[in-house]
Amino acid sequence: MTFEENLHQPRSLTAFRATKLLVGCYLGISVLTLVAIVLLRGDAALVTDAG
């Protein structure tokens, strides 16, 4: 079986779908984290000094 044929196997498609879902979730969490940082940047009680 060639590489091209392996890409269209049900198990390969399931693995790619799961990988895309995990990467999408990671991206979503990263964006939400950046939004929280921007929204809370002025709140001295929640944000501490880095140094």
C-alpha positions, 0 to 999 in steps of 0.5 A, a space after each residue: 500500500 502506498 502513502 497516498 492509499 494510506 491517507 484514505 484509510 478509515 483509521 488514518 482519517 480518524 487519527 487526522 480528525 482527532 489531531 485536528 480537534 486537539 490542535 483546534 482546542 489548543 489554539 482556542 485555549 491559547 486565544 482565550 488566554 491572550 484575551 484574558 491577559 489583555 482584559 486583566 492587564 490593568 488590574 493590579 490585584 490580579 496581576 503581579 510584577 514579573 521581577 
